[in-house]
Amino acid sequence: MHPITPVLKGWQIVAVLLVIAGNQVGDNVVNAQRFLSGGGWRWALLVLAATAVVGVAWASLAWRMTSYAIDEQAVHLRSGILLRQRRQARLDRLQAVDVVKPFLGRLFGLAKLTLEVAGGSGSAVELAFLKESEADALRAELLARAAGIHHPAGDDPAPVAPEHQVFELAPTRLIGSLLLSSTTFVLVPALIGLTVWAVHVREVAPVLAMLPALLGVGSALWSRFAREFGFRAAISPDGIRLRHGLLEQRTQTVPPGRVQAVRITQGPLWRGQDWWRVQINVAGYGSREGAEDANVLLPVGSRVEALHAIWLVLPDLGVPDPRGTLHVALSGSGAEQGFLTMPRRSRWLDPWGWRRRGVLVTDRALLIRSGWFVRHLILVPHERTQSLALQQGPWQRALGVASVTVHSTPGPVSPLIAHLDAADATRLLTEQADRARVARAGAGPEQWMSRPASRTVDRA
């Protein structure tokens, strides 16, 4: 790794110490003032400096004990001081490759490379820190090898694959979406009401009591703004490329066929603008820290942009009229376009959204529609069906209905087909199990570029 790596990792110990000190000061401000005014600030600086030295020294030792190697099958990482570890990421199981540039790393021109593989929590392999140019070149080489393009020793490294940009998120739209989010919709009226009441009774305690909640909401909104700032999506031969981030910049590359499920969502305040949010499940992303930004395919966009995002993942929907089908799936209701819906008797279980709930089976995927107040559409390619479950609670048994759960990898998308007629639910589960088995048998190889290139249909 780069020699400056210990400095970038050692400061984290200092940051933890400052957070602990800040909490102690917040609990007892008076004693903290007395300690600092009595010359205690010298001891505080001494402890801070000693912590920084120890942190950098430990990080330096860890840096010397860390190395990685790449062969035709996997990336190997050796690390650890007291407890030695050797981890590997198989290239044929590669789900995504991320190049992350933290704020401090950008000051030195460094980045870290994260390899997500199909596995449980902690299955990712992280190479931190490398020069930005080295990280980009290594990402291209790993994707080429994972795709089946081998480069024997001595050959030139794999070139960065060209890309075609699909959409870009403007900062004004991102700010508008945050202002029209459900969080601000609830908090702002509550804050205004408490302020008016405090002025009326001439008491500021209610407003002060709201400050922690206000700070928490503000922090959440800022965090989302910083994560999704400058969001861009592009398509290339090595997969879907996503770039975003204000302070910490992240470049994601998701190879073709690695997306397990897609969810398109629209809140009530977004309907006037017809904005939608698209999230995905990718094996490896959902089980790690910071997955909330890695699982976003489109933070906020128009209906056309949402359809483009869907076609990035599933270019062939398996229906004669994909655009019309998706329009009905996003904002329609009833049995139009062949949707199988809830029976009327099940409206007691979902009195508001029962007309919208439904499922459509195409040649390529399941389309699951739900939600009246907040609209949802979930797409699951047949070959990505992990397992299926039939559920029937006591009220469902009394009404003769049941629900089908389509299990996916961990992530924000949880496919559920609720309150179907019991016979329809049983038949759907049986037939979907057969469809999934056939689709997996006909799926392409893991090394997607080792087969002849297939013709791509642009349905936009």
N, C-alpha and C positions, 0 to 999 in steps of 0.2 A: 504494500500500500504506500501512498505518498508519505514522505517524512513529516509533513505538517499534520498528519492524522492525530498524533497525541495531543496537540494543542486544541484541535477542534473537539476532541472527545473529553479532554481533561477539564474544560471549563464547565461541563455539566455538573461536576461535583460542587464547584463554587456556586452555581445557580441553585442547587438544592439547599446549600447552607444559607444562602440569602433568603430563600423562601421560608425556611424554618425561623430565621431571625425575624423576618417580617411578621410572621404569625405571633411570635413572642412579644414583639413590640406592640402589636395590635391589642393583645390581651392586657398589657399593663404599660400604658404610655408614660405614666408618671415615673415609675421606676427606671424606664429606659432613658428618660431625660436626665435623671439624676446620675445614672451610670455614665452617660456620655459627657455630661458637663464636669464630672469629677475626674476626667482624664481617662475614662474607660474606652474612649474612641481609639486610643493607641493600641490597647489590647485587642479591640475588635479588628483593626487593620492587620495586626500581627497574626491573629487566628485566620483571617481571610487569606493572607499571603501564604501562610504555612499550608492551608488547605489546597491552594492553587498549586504549590510546589509538589505536594504529595499526589494530587490528582494527575498532574502532567507526568510525574515520574511513573506512576502506575500505568497510565495510558501508554507511555513509551515502552515499558516492558511488555505490555500486551501487543503493541505494534510489532515488536521484534519477534514475537512468538506467532504471528499471524502470516499466513501465506496461502496462495491459491494456485490451482493448476487446471488446465482445460484439455480434455481429450475429445475423441470423436463421440463419446457416449455421454459425458457428464462434466459438470464443473465441480471441483473438489476444493473445500475450504478447511484449513487447519488453523485452530485458534486455541486460546486458553493458557493460563499461567499455572495455576495449581491443578486444575482439572483440564486435561488436554481433550479436545474434541476434534473429530473429523467428520465433516458433513459433505454430502454430495447432492447435486440437483441434476437429475437425469434430463437430458435434452429432449427425449421423446415424450416426457411428461411436462414439458414447459408450458405454462398457462399464460404468463405475461412477463414482460421485462420492463422495469421502470428505471429511469434515470432521474434521481432526486438531487436538487441543488439547494441545500439549506442556505439561509441568508449569510451566515459566516463563511460557509464553503464557497459561495459565489465571490466573496471578497478575495479569496486566494485562487479562484479559477478551478475549484475542485467540485466533485460530485460523487454520489454513491450509486451503485448499481444494485438493484434488488431483483432477484429471480424468483418468481412465484411458480411453484410446482403443485401438482395435484396431491394434496396431503392434508393432514390435520393442522392444528395450531402449531406455529413455530417451524413449519416446513420450508419457509422461504430462506434463501441464501443471500446474504448482503455483503457486498464488497465495498468497503468504505475506508478511506477515500481515494479516488483516482482523479487524474487530470480530466477536465471535461472532454477534451478531444479523445483521450484514451477510453473513457466511459462510452462515448458515442460509437467509437470504432468497435469496442468489445461487444456492445449491444448488437450491432450489425452482424458481427461474426457469429455470435451465439444464435441469432435468429436464422442465419443462413444454414448453420449446421443442424439446427432443430428442424428446418424445412426440408432437409435432405440434400442440401448443396454442400458437398464436402470440399475442404481446402487442405490438401496435404501440406506437410511442413515444407517451407521454402516458397510456397506460392504467395502471391500478393493477398492481403487481407480482403475480406468481402466488402464491396462498396456499399454505401448506404443506399437502400432502395428508394426510388423516386416516390413521390406522394402527390395526391390530388386532394386539396382542401374541400371539405363538404360544407362546413358551417363554422362561424365564429361568433362568440357571444360579446355583444357590446356592453361596456360598463354601465351605461344608462339603463339598459334592460335588466341587468343584474340588480341594480339598486332598486328599480321599480318592483321587481319580483319580491325583494325582501320587504319593501314597504307594504306590499299587498299580501304578505304571508299571514297565516293564522295567528302567529305569535304576536305581531304588532296589532292585529285586529282585536285581540283580547286585551292586551296590556294597555294600549293608548287610551281607550275609553275608561278603563279602570283608573288609570292615573289622573285623567281629567276629572273624573267624578270625585276622587279623593281630594284633589286640589281645591275644587269648588266647595266641597264640604268643609275642608280645613279653613278656608277663608271665611266661610259662613260662621263657624263656631270659634274662629280665631285660635286655632290649635294646630301646630305643625307636626305633632307626633304621628298622625296617620301618614303624612307624606314621607317623613323620615323612615317609617316602617317599610315603605315601598322601595326604598333605595337599594337594598340587597337584591330584590327581584329585578329591579331595573338594570342594575349592573350585570346581573347574570344573563338577562336577555340581550343586553347590548354586547356582551362578550360573545354570545352564541352567534348573533348576527354578523359581528365583525369577523369571527372565525370562518363562517361560511363565505363571506365576501372575499376574504383573503385566499381561501382555498380555490374558489371558482373564478377568480379574476382572470381575464384574458383567455377564457376557455376556447380551445380550437379543436376540431376533429378533422381527421384526414384519413384517406384510404390509401394503402400501398400494398405491394405484393407480399410483404411480411406481416400484414395485419392492419388492425385499426390503431391509429395513432392519436393520442389525446394529450394536449398540452394545457396546463393551467397553473395558477399560483401567483401571488403577489410577492410575498417575502420568500417563501419556499416554493421554488418552481419544480414541477413534476412533469416528466414526459413518459407516458405509458404507451406500450405497444402490446396489444392483445392479438395473438395470432388467429387466423380464421378458424371458426368452429369451436373456440374455447368458451364462448359465452353460453352459459347454461340456461338462463331465463332472462326475460326482459319485462319491466313494468313501466307503464306510462301513466302518469298521475296528473290530475287537474283539480286544484282547489276551487272553492266557490268564487273567490275574489279574482281569479285568473280568467274567468269565463268571458268577461268583457273584452279582453285582449286575445282570447283563444290561445293562451299559453299552456305549455305542457312541460313536464319534467320526466326524463327517461333515466331509469336505473337498471343495472344489470347484476347478475350473479356470475362471478368467475371463480373457479376453484382456486383456493389459496387466498383470495382477497378477503373473504368474509370472516376468516378466523384469525386475522391479525389486527394489531392496533392501527388506527388511522384508516380503517376500511371505508368510513363514510364518504371520503372524497375519492377513493379508488373505484368505487362502484357506480359512479355517475357517468352516464354516456352523454347526457344533455342536461345541464342545470336548469335552464328555462329557454323555451323556444316556441316558435309558431307551430301550427299544425303541420305545415309543409316540412319544417325542419325536424319535427318529431317523426314524420313518415320516413324522411331520409335516414334518421338514426335507426329506425327499425330495419330498413333495407341494408344498412351496413352489416347488421347481424344476420338477417334472414332475407337475402336478395330474391328468393323465390318463395312466395307464400303458399303456393299450391292451389290457387283459385283463379278462375278466369278474369275476375275483376278485382285485383288486389286493392286498388285505391278505394273503390266503393265499399268493399268489405271492411277496410280499416276505418272509414268514416262512420259506418254503422257501429263498429266495435267501440269507437271512442265516445260517441255522443248519442247513439241510438238506443232503442229499447225494443222489447218484444222479439218475435221470431223472424224478423226481417233478415235476409241473407242467409237463412238456414240455421240461426242460433237455436239451441235447445235451452229453454228457459224453465224457471221454477213454475210448478203448478199453482193455480190460484189459491188452493187451500193452504199453501205454505206462507201466505202473506202475513199471517200472525207472527211468524218468526222474523220477518223483515218488512214491516208495513210501508216503509218509505221507498226502499230500493228493490223490491221484489220484481218489478217489471224490467229493471235493467240487468238483473243477474242472469247470466247465461253462459253457454260454452259452445264454441264452434270448432269442429274437427275438420282440418284441411289435410291435403296430402303431405304437408310438411310439418305442421305444428298444431298445438292446441291454443285456441284464443279464449281466454277467460275474462269475462266482462262483469263488473260489479260497481256498486257505489252510486248513490244519488246525490248526496251532499258533496262528497269528494269522489270524483270519477276515477276508476282504475281499469286498466287493461293489461293483462299478463299474457305473454307469449312464451310457450315452451316448445322448442323443437322436439320432435318425437324421439330422436336418438339421444336427447339429453334428459330423458325421463329416468330418474335414479330408482325410484320405487313408487308404489301406489298403496293407498289405504282407503278403506271404506269405513265411514263413521256414522253412527246413528244414536243420538241421545234420546231420552225418554219422550220429550215433546215431539221429536222427529218421528219416533215410532208411532206415536198416537196419530200423527198426520200422514203417515205412510211416505215419508221422504227420507233422504240420506244425503251425506256429503262425501265427496271424493277429494282426497289430498294427494297432490302430485309432489313428491319429495324432490328437492333440488339441493345443490350444494349450499353451504352457509352464505348468507347475504341478505340484502334488503327485500328480496322477492320471495314470497311464500305462497305458491299457487294453491288455491282452495276453490273447489267448485261446490258451492253450498246449496242445500235444500232442493236437490233434484228429486223427481219421483223415484222411489226406491228401486223399481225395475230398471229405469233409465240409468240410475247411478251404478247398479250392478253390471249392466251391459257395457257402460262406458269404461268401467275399470277393467273388465275382461278384454274388451277390444283394444284399449290403449296399451295394455301389457303386450299384446301381439304386435301392435304397430311399433312399439318401442323396440322390440326384439328384431323385427325385420329391418327397421331403420338403422339400428346399430350394425347389423350384418352388412348393410350396403353402404355404410359410411366410408369416407376416404381414409387413407393411411394417416397416421400421426404426422409423418413427414410430408406435409401438404404439397410441397413443390417438387417432390420426387415423382409425381404422377403428371400426365399431360395436362396442360392448362385447359380449364373448361371455359366455355363461353359465358361471360357475365352479361346479364340482361339488365339494362338501366331502366327501371320502371318509374323513375322520377319524372 
